[in-house]
Amino acid sequence: MNSNKITARIDDISPRKAARVAGFAFLIMFFIAIFAQFFVLSNIIVPGDAAATVNNIKANEFLFWIGIVGWLIILALDVVVLLALYVVLKPVNKNLALLSSVLRLIYTAIMVIGFLALMLLFPNVFSSGQLIAYLFFIPHIFVLGYLVFKSGYIPRILGVLLIIASFCYVITLYGEFLLPKEWYEPLFMIAMLPATFAELALGIWLLFKGAKIPGRKNQDEARA
């Protein structure tokens, strides 16, 4: 299937259907991430200690693979989300919607490589890959927030929350390198809330209120 046919298939999807798909995917991703990251991998991966991480993986292989499968499902859903959000937000600004999708796609690809490295017992490569991946995810969230804010058919507060979340990700992921320790620790706890729940809030709205999004005909008439 060539790129033109793929583009045509995407264009055939209604914004309302895409909104519900994105919302459902966001919710699944959130709950799998809570389990896979906070209940599994966070108890196995020891930041800055590759030897301890490898030992934990070998001692908890079954649990480790559950976490890995969970994250691979999340990353597969990331692709679904980026395509659905492109359909939903393309009427706002097609170029920025495409940029947002490409940034999330690059993030997803790097994360997949990182988890493959972790599966091969290279935790340092995984840790570095995460830091690189979020260099693309953070601007994705910022652009996504801007598009939501400007859309006129999604509550602006969700756009504001996403833009705030993009700055919070900078603190949670890179604050350790940028801020004094006495600043980083309290700011980390504060920044975790919008960073964790911004996409969840958008997903809930898209799933349950996505029917309010104008159909393609209405959007075409609005632009005419």
Buried (B, 14 or more C-beta within 10 A) or exposed (E): EEEEEEEEEBEEBBBBBBBBBBBBBBBBBBEBBEEBBEEBBEEBBBEEEBEBBBEBBEEBEEBBEBBBEBBBBBBEBBBBBBBBBBBBBBBBBEEBBEBBBBBBBBBBBBBBBBBBBBBEEBBEBBBBBBEBBBBBBBBBBBBBBBBBBBBEBBBEEBBBBBBBBBBBBBBBBBBEEEBEEEEBEEBBEEBBEBBBBBBBBBBBBBBEBBEEBBEBEEBEEEEE
